């Protein structure tokens, strides 16, 4: 859809609030689109890193987790998409200060699916 493509363009140009608003407006239309949901989840994670209240950051990271879990359901058979969804899930879990084992589990899934991606191996939770 045009709004989906616009939302992705907003994200790529780091206009995260515009991207997030656009994705939210078409949530029903993209509920079975793993690429769009993944882009939305990444947008939420990027927004959570910008200056915001703790409550807003928490909501954005929880939203990202829910979106990424949906991406993982939908993207079976897409190893690259699935690897990145697992990696972003590790990032979201780290931001939520989930137990180290849950963060590591997601990261290990990503590495298993794409062992040659250097960003998976060099990333460290803050």
N, C-alpha and C positions, 0 to 999 in steps of 0.2 A: 504494500500500500504506500501511498505517497507520504502519509504521516510517519509510517515506520521508517522509510528512507530518510525523511527529514530528521527524525529523532537520532538516527545513527550519524548523520552529518553533524548535528549539534554536538553529539558526544565526541566525535573525531576532532572537532574544533574547540574542544574543552568547554563548551557551553553546557555544563552538566545540569544546571537547573532547568534550562529549556528542554534538554534531552529527557530528563526525568518526567517533566510535565507532559511531554508528548507521548512517552511510553505509557504513562498512567492513563492518558486519555483513550488509548487503544488497547487497554489491558485484555479485554474480552477477545478482541480480534487476533491477538498474538499469543493466546494461551497455549497454542500447540506449535509455536514457532521457536525452536531451540535457539536459533541465531539471535532473534530479536530479544528473547528472554535473557540470554547471556549478555547481550549488549546493555540491557536494562540493569542487570545485576552489577555489571562493571561500573555503570554510571552511578549506581547507589553507593558502591564502595568508594568511588572517586569523590562523591559528594560528602561522604562520611569523614574524609580526610580534610575537608575544608573547614574553616572556622564555623562551628555550630555548637549548640548546646549539647551536653552529654546525652540528653533524652533524644534529640534529633539524630545524633550519631548512632545511638543504640537502635532506634527504629530503622534507620537506613541499613545498618548491618544485618538486622534480623530479616528485613525485606530481601536483601541480597541472598541470605541463606535459603530462604523459601524459594526464590527464583532459581537459584543454582540447583536445588534438589529437584525441581521440575525439569530443568535442562538435562540433568543426569538421567531422568526417566525417559525423556524424549530423544536424546541423542545417542542411544545405543546404536552401535555400528558406525559411529563417527568418532574414531579414536582421537583425533586432534581436538575436536570440540570438547569431548569428554575429559581429556587430559587437562585442558585449560579450565573447564568447569570445576574439576577437583582442586586445581591450584587456587582458583579464586575462592573456593569454599574454605581452603586452608587459611587464606588471607582474612576472610570474613570471620572465621572462628577465632583467629588470633585477635582480631579487633574486638571481639566479644569477650575476650579473655577466657575462652573455654579451656578445659583441661588440655595439657600438652599432648596427651595421647590422641585426642580427637583431632587436633591440628596436624600432628604427625601422620595420622592415618590418611587424612585427605591428601597430604603432600606425597605420601608413598604411592597412593593410587595414581596421582599425576605422573610421577617419575616412572612407574611401571608401564604406563601407557605411552609415554614419550621420553625414553631414557636419554635421548640426545638433546633435549631442551635444556640449555645451561641455566636459564632463569629459575627452573624448578630446583636445581641443586644449590644455587647460590643464595636463594631467598632465605632470610632469617626473620622469624616473627619478632616484632618490637616488644 
